[in-house]
Each structure stands twice: as C-alpha cells, then as structure tokens.
C-alpha cells in the first residue's frame, strides 16, 4: 500500500488572497477578508471579517492577538486567539495563549498552552436578550408628578 506524501504547505482548499513569505518579517496590524497565508514572522494583531481564513504554515510564527472566523494552524502563535467559526491545529501547530472557539480540531502532536473556551452563540444570544430586557441599574425609575 502506498502512503500519501504530506504537503509541506497547509491548504484551506480556498484561493489565497495574500501571502507573507517565509523570508518576510512583518510588524503592524492586519485586517482582511478572504484568505491570508503566513509563512514568515508576523508581529502584531490580526483580524478578519466575514468568512476570513488565516493559514499559518509550519515555518510561520505570530506574536500578537488573532481574531478570525477560521484558523488553520501548523506554525506557532504567541498570543490569545478567537476563532469564531473553526480552529484547526495540525500536528506541528503550537498555540501559547487563551483560545475562544466555536469548533475545534486538534491533531495528535499539536499543542495549546492556555485556557480553551467554547463560544456558544445560542447562550450568548439568550444572555444578550436577557440583559436588554432588564431595566438598567444606572437608570432611575420614572417618577410621576404628584398633586399637592
């Protein structure tokens, strides 16, 4: 039986809109839509909107906060992560920080050093609805004028 050779570059099965190469070092903030792949070093915060996907290859290292819908991690992240849809950590992935996730997959060999908190959208919606129907403690009740 033949074994399938593993690809050294992770793929999300989608078109890559932006690539930060293996020999690149980037400092700053990144906000994006679509798919971004990092092969080099990124220092700063990363945010994505809509259905954004961040792919962190085996050679990549990120130092900063990451807030994206979809994260595919094969490299290293030093900082807190929020993956509002999917978080996939491959066998070479390393995450040092707290994680918030909706769906989480951890391959054998992958590591998370921090707290893992599942995002429960239904519970958040119920909590938000309950808070919006309660009168605010900071708002005093309306007083009616009294006759003398």
VENSULMO-V192359 format. One record per residue. PHI is phi in degrees with one decimal (* if undefined). PSI is psi in degrees with one decimal (999 if undefined). Layout:
phi psi
PHI PSI
PHI PSI
//
This chain:
phi psi
* 136.0
-89.1 140.3
-94.3 139.9
-79.0 129.6
-74.3 132.2
-73.9 138.2
-77.3 133.3
-70.7 -19.1
-106.2 121.0
-66.8 149.0
-133.8 137.7
-96.7 4.2
76.1 13.3
-126.0 165.6
-67.3 131.6
-87.2 120.1
-84.2 -35.4
-138.4 139.4
-129.5 128.7
-106.7 110.0
-66.7 166.3
-61.3 -28.4
-98.7 8.4
-94.8 147.3
-128.4 119.9
-119.5 132.3
-122.2 130.2
144.3 -159.4
-115.3 146.2
-127.8 125.7
-123.4 132.5
-150.6 166.3
-125.3 157.8
88.9 -141.6
-124.8 133.8
-124.9 135.2
-118.4 132.2
-115.5 124.4
-110.2 -16.8
-103.9 -145.1
-108.7 131.8
-126.6 122.8
-115.4 110.4
144.4 -176.4
-92.4 147.3
-127.6 129.8
-134.2 142.8
-131.8 151.6
-117.5 175.0
54.1 -123.0
-105.7 35.6
-59.9 143.4
-126.8 129.1
-109.4 125.2
-112.3 121.5
-111.8 109.5
-76.9 173.8
-58.7 -30.5
-89.1 -4.3
-87.9 153.3
-141.8 130.2
-120.6 132.3
-120.5 102.9
155.2 -179.3
-83.5 141.7
-125.9 125.9
-134.5 96.5
-137.8 156.6
-66.6 -44.1
-129.8 131.2
-131.4 128.1
-116.8 110.0
-112.4 117.0
-120.2 -9.6
-106.6 -140.2
-127.0 138.5
-126.1 129.3
-113.0 98.3
150.6 170.5
-77.5 147.5
-128.4 138.7
-126.6 116.8
-115.2 99.9
-72.3 -14.2
-120.4 -70.7
-132.6 142.5
-128.2 119.4
-122.0 120.5
-111.0 119.1
-79.1 179.8
-64.3 -20.1
-106.6 3.3
-75.1 139.5
-134.6 126.0
-126.7 117.4
-111.1 94.4
159.7 173.7
-78.7 150.3
-127.9 132.7
-115.3 132.6
-148.4 155.8
-97.3 -47.2
-131.3 136.2
-134.6 131.1
-129.9 126.9
-124.2 116.4
-78.1 155.1
-59.1 127.9
102.8 -25.2
-71.4 158.5
-142.8 143.2
-128.2 123.0
-115.3 89.2
164.0 -177.6
-82.2 143.4
-114.9 123.6
-126.2 123.6
-80.5 134.2
-85.8 117.9
-109.5 99.1
-62.7 -37.1
-65.3 -43.0
-66.4 -39.5
-63.8 -41.0
-65.1 -42.4
-63.6 -42.8
-63.9 -42.7
-63.9 -42.3
-64.5 -41.1
-65.7 -38.9
-69.1 -35.1
-76.7 -18.5
-92.1 -17.3
-78.4 141.8
-70.0 143.3
-72.5 139.5
-69.1 -25.3
-79.3 -17.7
-97.1 115.1
-71.2 150.8
-65.6 149.4
-68.9 139.6
-107.8 140.2
-90.9 145.2
-66.0 139.8
-105.4 142.3
-81.1 146.1
-91.6 999
//
